[in-house]
Amino acid sequence: MKNPEKEKEKHMHKGETRMRGVTRPMAGMQMKQNRKDIGDTDEREEESHKMSREQRERMLHIHHMQTLWVYWLLVLLGIWMVLSPLTFSYGKATVDPAGGREVWLSLAERVAAMKWSDMISGLLLIFFGWRTLRPDRPVSVWICCFIGVWLNMAPVIFWAPNAAAYINGTLVGVLVIALTILIPGMPNMISYMKMGAQVPQGWSYNPSSWPQRWIMIVLGFAGWVVSRYLGAFQLGYIDHAWDPFFGDASRKVLNSDMSHSWPVSDGAFGALAYTFEFLMGWMGSPSRWRTMPWMVTLFGILVIPLGLVHIFLVISQPVVVGEWCTFCLLAAAIMLPMIPLEIDEVIAMGQHMVQAKRRGESMWRVFWKGGTPEGNNKDERSPKLMELPNKPLVVFKAAVWGMSFPWTLVLSALLGLWLMFAPAVFSAGIETTVADINHLGGSLIIVTSVICMGEVLRRGRYVNVLTGLIVATVPWFVADGNIMLYISGTIAGVLVVLFSFARGPKKESYGYWDQYVK
């Protein structure tokens, strides 16, 4: 028969052993609570809400001791950045941007700008990294984080003259961001964080759970890989942009006047955006919709409005340039599902902000530090991310909670795809007005249909009514197309209009937002 005292001692010993590897403040608090093997869970969490200032300061110091290696590594990375331009000359093996593109700096200025940017950034990392060796210096930690952001931006802004300068700045920048706000958690968050609800009030799932964020992280990384390849061609690091379907069309798109109208490489800029999206997927606890509204807002801005701009620029290529680019389409296809996958977290955060305002809380404080916890529920539905290798299908299903796939929207998306390629099928020419209507109309139908597969945006399907009517009727007033293209567009447009009136299934609950899912 088991000895209860020995079992209790064994359990506490395991908790202490696991505690040594804890790096996140929230995890540290939870592990410390687990070591208290008396009382029930609700009582312990209630006590955590009432921790004194002295207790929080003590936890802050303990946490800082556990993550001290992070801040030493910031100093070492600073030294690395100071020495990099002196060790790997940025003035050798230089390249010019693709397509004879003129940029706002001469080659000598690009070399000097990257050299001084990296050296100054390194010196600042050494200084502020040294300051972070003492606890309770959140400003210094944030400054180091912004230095990491700048290290990612500088090679894009200054058109890094060789691949070594680009890869060095972007990789070290990612490391600095990870070391400042991802591995140890938000600076000083332990001083004000509050345990509380993990699932938004009235919701059937947690939109900030790790399975929900896992798919965003994967998509962000995939988008970064594709965009970096496009950026490498535009920056001149590779001589050829391979395209498996459209041959030399990718090179024409990437060197087009549309692309050259940007002051920076649009491919490299896309890689920069995907870098931040990938990193922000890791930020915060599974309650970040409540504890970090500012971060969810920034993540939402990167994914939704900027993502839509990215998609619309890509789908306008056949109209503006007269060519398609496979990897450009792939980058847009990766971004498109990220919008409905992220919008539910933004709405949950907005709902929390509205409720906090109704309770009379300061919106400024709630936005930056989170509001008073609503209840104390647990997310018992979401599977653990560590189950992914054993139960990939279960985790994937949890990743797409909040999305459903009505046959009407699926068929609308397929009809949109048909419209995009119908001009090529009927040999109608890609540069006619009717072809342009098919390209743009089909692309917009696909975008609308996929976004509205996110249940919280289901009402947006009515946009397809207008798009379908335009595709079905406008070509008949233009006399420069194939008659079969007219008939094809009419049939597809009418079907899209009819499919747009059915809402389709609604599988989840969204609290106060349910009234808008119609």
C-alpha positions in Angstrom: 0.0 0.0 0.0 1.4 3.5 -1.0 2.5 5.8 1.8 0.6 9.1 1.4 3.5 11.1 2.9 6.1 9.6 0.6 3.8 10.2 -2.4 3.4 13.8 -1.4 7.2 14.3 -0.9 7.8 12.6 -4.3 5.3 14.9 -6.0 6.9 18.0 -4.5 10.3 16.9 -5.5 9.2 16.5 -9.1 7.6 20.0 -9.0 10.9 21.4 -7.7 12.9 19.6 -10.4 10.6 20.9 -13.2 10.8 24.3 -11.7 14.5 24.6 -12.6 13.8 24.6 -16.3 11.0 27.2 -16.1 11.6 30.4 -18.1 8.2 32.0 -18.5 6.8 34.1 -15.6 3.3 32.6 -16.0 4.8 29.1 -16.0 6.9 30.0 -13.0 3.8 31.1 -11.1 2.0 27.9 -12.0 4.9 25.6 -11.0 5.2 27.4 -7.7 1.5 27.0 -7.1 1.8 23.3 -7.9 4.4 22.9 -5.1 1.7 23.8 -2.6 0.1 20.4 -2.3 -2.7 21.6 -0.1 -6.1 23.2 -0.8 -8.0 23.1 -4.1 -7.0 24.7 -7.3 -9.5 27.6 -7.2 -8.3 28.6 -3.7 -4.7 28.7 -4.8 -5.4 30.8 -7.8 -7.5 33.2 -5.8 -4.5 33.6 -3.5 -2.3 34.4 -6.6 -4.7 37.3 -7.4 -3.9 38.8 -4.0 -0.1 38.4 -3.9 1.6 41.3 -2.2 4.1 43.5 -3.8 6.9 41.9 -1.9 5.9 38.5 -3.1 5.8 39.6 -6.7 9.2 41.3 -6.4 10.6 38.1 -4.9 9.2 36.0 -7.8 10.6 38.6 -10.3 14.1 38.1 -8.8 13.8 34.3 -8.8 12.7 34.4 -12.4 15.5 36.7 -13.4 18.0 34.4 -11.8 16.6 31.5 -13.8 16.9 33.4 -17.1 20.2 35.3 -16.5 21.8 33.4 -19.3 19.5 35.2 -21.7 20.8 38.6 -20.8 24.4 37.5 -21.0 23.7 36.2 -24.5 22.4 39.6 -25.5 25.8 41.1 -24.6 27.6 38.4 -26.6 25.4 39.0 -29.6 26.2 42.7 -29.3 29.9 41.9 -29.5 29.2 39.7 -32.5 27.4 42.5 -34.3 30.3 45.0 -33.6 32.8 42.6 -35.0 30.8 41.3 -38.0 31.5 44.1 -40.5 35.2 43.9 -39.5 35.3 40.1 -39.9 33.1 39.6 -42.9 33.6 42.7 -45.1 30.3 44.0 -46.5 32.3 45.6 -49.3 33.3 42.3 -51.0 31.1 40.1 -53.2 28.6 42.9 -53.5 25.7 42.7 -55.8 23.3 45.1 -57.6 19.5 44.7 -57.3 17.9 42.6 -60.0 16.7 44.1 -63.3 19.1 47.1 -63.2 16.9 48.6 -60.5 18.0 52.0 -59.1 17.8 52.3 -55.4 18.0 55.3 -53.1 21.6 54.6 -52.0 24.7 54.1 -54.0 26.7 50.9 -53.5 29.3 52.7 -51.3 26.5 54.2 -49.3 24.8 50.8 -48.9 28.0 49.3 -47.6 28.6 52.1 -45.2 25.0 52.2 -44.0 25.0 48.4 -43.2 28.4 48.6 -41.6 27.6 51.4 -39.2 24.1 50.1 -38.5 25.4 46.8 -37.4 28.2 48.2 -35.3 26.1 50.8 -33.6 23.4 48.2 -32.9 26.0 46.0 -31.5 27.3 48.7 -29.1 23.8 49.5 -28.0 23.1 45.8 -27.4 26.3 45.5 -25.2 25.3 48.6 -23.1 21.6 47.8 -22.6 22.2 44.0 -22.5 24.6 44.7 -19.6 21.9 46.8 -17.9 19.5 43.9 -18.1 21.8 41.7 -16.0 20.0 43.3 -13.0 16.3 42.7 -12.6 13.5 45.2 -12.8 14.8 47.1 -15.8 12.1 46.5 -18.4 13.0 49.6 -20.4 16.4 48.2 -21.2 14.9 44.9 -22.2 12.5 46.6 -24.5 15.2 48.7 -26.1 17.2 45.5 -26.8 14.0 44.1 -28.4 13.6 47.1 -30.6 17.3 46.8 -31.6 16.4 43.3 -32.7 13.5 44.7 -34.8 15.9 47.2 -36.4 18.4 44.5 -37.2 15.7 42.8 -39.2 14.7 46.0 -41.0 18.1 47.5 -41.8 19.1 45.0 -44.5 15.7 45.7 -46.3 15.9 49.5 -46.0 19.6 49.8 -46.9 19.5 47.1 -49.6 22.2 45.0 -47.9 25.0 44.8 -50.5 25.8 41.1 -50.1 24.1 38.0 -48.7 26.3 37.9 -45.6 25.1 41.3 -44.4 21.4 40.3 -45.0 21.5 36.9 -43.3 23.6 38.1 -40.4 21.3 41.0 -39.6 18.1 39.1 -39.9 19.1 36.0 -38.0 20.7 37.9 -35.1 17.7 40.2 -35.0 15.4 37.2 -34.7 17.6 35.8 -31.9 17.5 39.2 -30.0 13.7 39.4 -30.2 13.4 35.8 -29.0 15.8 36.4 -26.1 14.1 39.5 -24.9 10.4 38.9 -25.0 9.8 35.3 -26.1 12.0 33.1 -23.9 11.7 35.0 -20.6 8.3 36.4 -21.3 7.2 40.1 -21.3 9.5 42.3 -19.3 8.2 42.7 -15.7 4.9 41.1 -16.6 5.2 39.1 -13.4 4.8 42.3 -11.4 1.2 42.9 -12.6 0.0 39.7 -14.3 -3.2 38.1 -13.0 -4.3 34.5 -13.2 -7.8 34.1 -14.5 -10.1 32.8 -17.3 -8.5 31.0 -20.2 -11.7 30.8 -22.4 -13.5 34.1 -23.3 -16.9 34.6 -21.6 -19.5 32.8 -23.7 -17.0 31.2 -26.1 -16.9 27.4 -26.7 -13.1 27.4 -27.3 -10.0 29.4 -26.5 -8.8 31.4 -29.6 -5.4 31.9 -28.0 -4.7 28.2 -27.3 -1.4 26.7 -28.5 -3.1 24.5 -31.2 -4.8 27.7 -32.5 -1.5 29.5 -32.6 0.5 26.5 -33.9 -1.0 26.7 -37.3 -0.3 30.4 -37.5 3.3 29.8 -36.6 3.6 27.1 -39.3 2.0 29.4 -41.9 4.1 32.3 -40.9 7.3 30.3 -41.3 6.2 29.0 -44.7 5.4 32.5 -45.9 8.8 33.7 -44.7 10.6 30.9 -46.7 8.7 31.8 -49.9 9.1 35.6 -49.5 12.7 35.4 -48.6 13.3 33.5 -51.9 11.6 36.3 -53.9 13.5 38.9 -51.9 16.8 37.2 -52.5 16.2 37.5 -56.3 15.2 41.2 -56.1 18.2 42.1 -53.9 20.5 40.4 -56.3 21.7 37.5 -54.2 20.5 34.9 -56.8 20.5 35.3 -60.5 17.3 33.4 -61.4 13.7 33.3 -60.1 12.5 29.7 -60.8 8.8 29.3 -61.8 7.4 25.8 -62.3 4.4 27.0 -64.3 4.8 30.4 -65.9 8.4 30.2 -67.0 10.1 33.6 -67.3 6.9 35.4 -66.0 8.1 35.5 -62.4 11.2 37.5 -63.4 9.0 39.9 -65.3 6.7 40.4 -62.4 9.6 40.8 -59.8 11.3 43.3 -62.1 8.1 45.1 -63.3 7.4 48.8 -62.9 4.8 47.8 -60.3 7.5 46.1 -58.2 10.0 48.9 -58.8 7.6 51.5 -57.5 8.3 50.4 -54.0 11.3 52.0 -52.3 12.4 48.6 -51.0 12.2 45.1 -52.3 8.6 44.0 -51.9 9.7 40.3 -51.6 12.2 41.2 -48.8 9.5 43.4 -47.1 7.1 40.4 -47.2 9.8 38.3 -45.6 10.1 40.9 -42.9 6.4 40.9 -42.2 6.3 37.1 -42.1 9.2 37.2 -39.6 7.3 39.3 -37.2 4.1 37.2 -37.7 6.1 34.0 -37.0 7.6 35.5 -33.8 4.4 37.0 -32.5 2.7 33.6 -32.8 5.0 32.5 -29.9 4.3 35.5 -27.7 2.2 35.3 -24.5 0.3 32.7 -22.7 -2.9 30.9 -23.8 -4.8 33.7 -22.2 -3.1 36.5 -24.2 -6.5 37.7 -25.6 -7.0 38.9 -22.0 -3.5 39.6 -20.7 -1.9 41.2 -23.8 -4.5 43.1 -25.8 -1.8 45.3 -27.3 0.1 42.3 -28.7 -3.1 40.7 -30.2 -3.9 44.1 -31.8 -0.4 44.4 -33.4 -0.6 40.8 -34.6 -4.1 41.4 -36.0 -2.8 44.5 -37.9 0.0 42.5 -39.4 -2.2 39.6 -40.5 -5.5 41.3 -41.5 -5.1 44.7 -43.1 -1.5 44.3 -44.2 -2.3 40.7 -45.3 -5.2 42.0 -47.4 -2.9 44.6 -49.0 -0.4 41.9 -49.8 -3.1 39.6 -51.4 -4.6 42.4 -53.5 -1.2 43.4 -54.8 -0.6 39.8 -55.9 -4.0 39.4 -57.6 -3.5 42.6 -59.5 -0.4 41.3 -61.2 -2.1 39.9 -64.3 -4.0 43.2 -64.8 -1.1 45.6 -64.1 1.9 43.5 -65.3 0.1 41.0 -67.6 1.9 38.0 -66.1 1.5 35.5 -63.2 4.2 34.6 -60.7 3.9 31.2 -59.0 5.7 32.0 -55.8 3.9 35.3 -55.5 0.6 33.4 -55.7 1.9 30.9 -53.1 2.8 33.7 -50.7 -0.7 35.1 -51.1 -2.2 31.7 -50.7 -0.3 31.2 -47.4 -1.5 34.6 -46.1 -5.1 34.1 -47.0 -6.1 31.5 -44.4 -4.2 33.3 -41.7 -6.9 36.1 -41.8 -9.9 33.9 -40.7 -7.6 32.0 -38.3 -6.6 35.1 -36.5 -9.7 37.3 -36.5 -11.4 35.3 -33.8 -8.6 36.1 -31.3 -8.9 39.8 -32.2 -12.7 39.7 -31.6 -12.2 37.9 -28.3 -9.7 40.6 -27.3 -12.1 43.4 -28.4 -14.9 41.8 -26.4 -12.8 41.7 -23.3 -11.9 45.4 -23.8 -15.6 46.4 -24.2 -16.5 44.5 -21.0 -13.6 46.1 -19.1 -14.9 49.5 -20.2 -18.4 48.7 -19.0 -16.9 47.8 -15.6 -15.3 51.3 -15.5 -11.7 50.2 -15.9 -9.1 52.3 -17.6 -8.9 51.4 -21.3 -5.3 52.5 -21.5 -4.3 50.2 -18.6 -6.3 47.3 -19.9 -4.8 47.6 -23.3 -1.2 47.5 -22.1 -1.6 45.3 -19.0 -4.8 43.4 -19.3 -8.0 43.8 -17.4 -9.5 42.2 -14.3 -10.1 38.5 -14.9 -13.6 37.5 -15.7 -14.2 34.2 -13.8 -11.7 31.5 -13.4 -12.5 28.9 -16.1 -10.0 26.5 -17.5 -9.5 25.5 -21.1 -10.3 21.8 -20.8 -11.2 21.3 -24.4 -8.0 22.2 -26.3 -5.5 19.3 -26.7 -1.9 19.8 -25.5 0.4 20.8 -28.3 2.9 18.1 -27.1 0.3 15.6 -28.4 0.9 16.7 -32.0 3.3 13.8 -32.9 0.9 11.2 -31.6 -2.4 12.8 -32.4 -1.8 15.2 -35.4 -5.4 15.1 -36.6 -6.8 16.0 -33.2 -4.4 18.9 -32.8 -5.1 20.1 -36.4 -8.9 20.0 -35.8 -8.4 22.2 -32.7 -6.2 24.5 -34.7 -9.1 25.3 -37.1 -11.9 25.7 -34.5 -13.8 28.8 -35.5 -13.7 27.9 -39.1 -16.3 25.8 -41.0 -16.5 24.9 -44.6 -20.0 25.2 -46.1 -20.3 23.6 -49.5 -21.6 27.0 -50.8 -18.4 28.8 -49.9 -16.2 25.9 -51.1 -17.9 25.9 -54.5 -17.8 29.7 -54.7 -14.0 29.5 -54.1 -13.7 26.8 -56.9 -15.8 29.0 -59.2 -13.5 31.9 -58.5 -10.5 29.7 -59.3 -12.1 28.8 -62.6 -12.7 32.5 -63.5 -9.0 33.2 -62.9 -7.9 30.7 -65.4 -10.8 30.8 -67.8 -9.1 33.3 -70.2 -6.2 30.9 -70.7 -8.6 28.0 -71.2 -10.5 29.8 -73.9 -7.4 31.4 -75.4 -8.9 34.8 -74.9 -5.7 36.6 -74.1 -4.6 37.8 -70.8 -4.5 41.5 -71.7 -8.2 42.0 -72.7 -10.7 43.8 -70.5 -12.9 40.7 -70.2 -9.9 38.7 -69.0 -9.1 41.4 -66.4 -12.7 41.2 -65.1 -12.4 37.4 -64.8 -9.0 37.6 -63.1 -9.9 40.2 -60.6 -13.5 39.0 -60.0 -12.3 35.4 -59.6 -9.6 36.4 -57.2 -12.0 38.5 -55.1 -14.5 35.7 -54.9 -11.8 33.3 -53.7 -10.6 35.8 -51.1 -14.1 36.6 -49.8 -15.1 32.9 -49.7 -12.0 31.8 -47.7 -12.2 34.6 -45.3 -15.9 34.0 -44.6 -15.1 30.4 -43.7 -14.2 32.0 -40.5 -17.5 31.9 -38.7 -17.1 35.3 -37.0 -16.9 36.9 -40.5 -19.6 34.7 -42.1 -21.8 37.8 -42.9 -19.1 39.1 -45.2 -20.1 36.5 -47.8 -22.6 39.0 -49.2 -19.6 40.8 -50.8 -19.7 37.9 -53.3 -23.2 39.0 -54.4 -21.8 42.3 -55.8 -18.7 40.6 -57.3 -20.8 37.8 -58.9 -23.1 40.3 -60.5 -20.2 42.3 -61.9 -18.6 39.2 -63.4 -21.9 38.0 -64.8 -23.0 41.3 -66.5 -20.2 43.7 -67.2 -18.3 41.6 -69.8 -21.4 41.8 -72.1 -20.9 45.5 -72.4 -17.3 45.0 -73.5 -16.6 43.8 -77.1 -13.1 42.4 -76.8 -13.5 38.9 -75.5 -14.4 35.3 -76.6 -18.1 34.5 -76.5 -17.4 31.4 -74.5 -15.7 33.6 -71.9 -18.8 35.7 -71.6 -21.0 32.6 -71.1 -18.6 31.1 -68.6 -18.5 34.3 -66.6 -22.2 34.7 -66.6 -22.8 31.1 -65.3 -20.1 31.3 -62.7 -21.2 34.8 -61.5 -24.9 33.8 -61.2 -24.0 30.7 -59.2 -21.8 32.7 -56.9 -24.6 35.1 -56.2 -27.0 32.2 -55.4 -24.5 30.5 -53.1 -23.9 33.7 -51.1 -27.4 33.7 -49.5 -26.9 30.5 -47.4 -25.1 31.0 -44.2 -24.0 27.4 -43.7 -23.2 25.7 -40.4 -22.1 27.5 -37.3 -20.2 25.1 -35.0 -18.9 27.3 -32.2 -20.1 29.9 -29.8 -18.6 33.4 -29.6 -20.2 35.1 -26.7 -21.6 38.6 -27.5 -20.4 38.2 -31.1 -22.9 35.4 -31.8 -25.5 38.1 -32.7 -23.4 39.1 -35.7 -22.9 35.6 -37.1 -25.8 35.5 -39.5 
